[in-house]
Amino acid sequence: MFEDKKENKLIEGEDYYLSPEGYRVFTEKYHLKRGHCCRSGCRHCPYGFDKKTGAIKK
């Protein structure tokens, strides 16, 4: 009756790491897996988003 759903659990060291302050910092691999830019100015953004200009560099 119930479908088996693959859980989308985050994997430390692959999808994110913890900063010295204790924050989760998402990796480039995680961002690519997610498939789009969130326009938050992420440290490892593979889409080239520039938070100062609000534009994605190509």
C-alpha positions, 0 to 999 in steps of 0.5 A: 500500500505505501510506496517506499520513498527515498529519504533525502537526508543530508550527509555531513562532509558531502552535502555540508560541513560545520563552520567553526561557529557551528553553522551548516555550510552547504557544499557545491555538490549539494547545491548542484543536487538541489538544482537551482540557485536560491539567491542567498549568496551561499559560500559555495554557489556553483551558479555564480550568484553575486549578492552585491549585484543580485545577478547570476554571472554566466 
